[in-house]
């Protein structure tokens, strides 16, 4: 049994993740991608009995010193500490599965050193100036297409005013918008957390939704997807959203990604004195530590306004 190929066992593990645990496709793909990188970096690990506890240390060492061509001529060496931690989390889950099925010794994973939590020094949240530049780019470059203008403004507003994830936005249906109650419903089936939740709608978002619905009606769109393609009566795809981001990155000059808008939403609520539990529920997190990581853009300088108000 121990002479089985690791690749074959990993496929069995993925099958269990998909059909028994019913993990999202995106999660399963991320596991697959990490294991593929592991195989590429560690080609000598073929069979399950080729594994040994220090193999992870060697894997991380090779990752840290690997040269990679990015773009046309840019050479990048190594990976971020956060990437190392991601690889560890996903591979250790597979190794624990091997332990539970007695392919490797039960104490195997306990002998693997756990990478330290990464220290984030970059500001993930978008500044108000960056957001205004993205909105300006949308307004300037959709003047000849009213529908595209309303839709694209709605996309950026949904991200920054609700903090929805990429998959959640693409999974939104028209019936998930409750204008009378002023709430947005996130279906657990489209959410990473698998939990449904309701998010209050900001007044600006309410106005944009009404304007967007009016344009949808003019175009006689029948798709129940909230965000649709500008070219056909179908839901916007992951590729379509990626194209949307790349388009407005170039037009606005802001190097952003949609997950930054989620950080922006969280940090903006925190700066308005929203408590962490409220932010956690709005984001759909099940763990306060996860929410706290989203607030890393709030540095000590942001305490100035509060410090100035101190009186003894």
C-alpha positions, 0 to 999 in steps of 0.5 A: 500500500505504501508504494502507491504513487502520491499523485494517485492518492491526491486524486482520491483526496480531491474526490473526497473533498468534492463529493463528501466534504462538498468543497467549492470548485475554487477551493478544490482547484487551489488544492490542485494548483498547490499540489502541482507546484509541489510536484514540479518543485519536488520531482523526486517525491513520487511514491508516498513512502518518498515522503519525510517530515523535512521534505516541506522544509526543502520545498519551502527552501526551493520556493524561496530561491526559485527564479520565475519569469514574470511578464516579458523580461522581469525575473522574480526570485522567491515567493511571499511569506503569505504564499508559503503559509498558503502552501503549508495549509493546503499540503498539511491538510492532504498529509493529515488525510494520508495519516488518517488513512494510514498511508503515513505514520500518525505523528508525521504532520506533528514533525513538520515545522509550521511557518510563522504567520506572515507579517503584512506591511502592504495596505490592502484597502483602497484609498478614497483617491484610488476608488475615485479614479476607478469610478472616473475611468468608468464614467469617462469610458462608457459615455457611449453605452448607458447600459455598460455605464450603469452596470460597471458602476454597480459592479464597483459599488457592490464590491466597496459597499457590501464587501462581497467576494468575487464568486458571491457577486457573480452568483447574485440573482435579481431576486437576491435584491430586496429594494423595499427592505433595502437588503442584499441576500447572499446565498450560501450556495455561492459563498465560500463560507457556505452560509447565507447572510443579508447585507444592508444596502447603502443609499448610493447602491440603492439608487444605482440598482434602480438605475441598472434595473431600468436599463435592463428593462430597456434591453429586455434582459431575461437572465436572472443573473444580476450582473450580465454580459454587455454583449449577450443576455447571460451572466457575467463569467469569471473570465468576464470579471477578470477582463473587467478588472484588467480593463479598468486597471489600465484605464484608471492607472490603479493596480487593484484587484477585486479582493482589495474592495472587500478589505476597503469595505471592512476597514471603512466600517472599522474607521466608522467605529463598527465593532469587529463582530458586526464587520465579521458578520457582514463579511460572512466570516466564521472566525474573528481572527480572519476579520482582524487580518482584513483590518491590517490596513488600519495603522497607528497613524489612523489613531491620531484623530482619537488621540487628539481627543484625549483629555485627562 
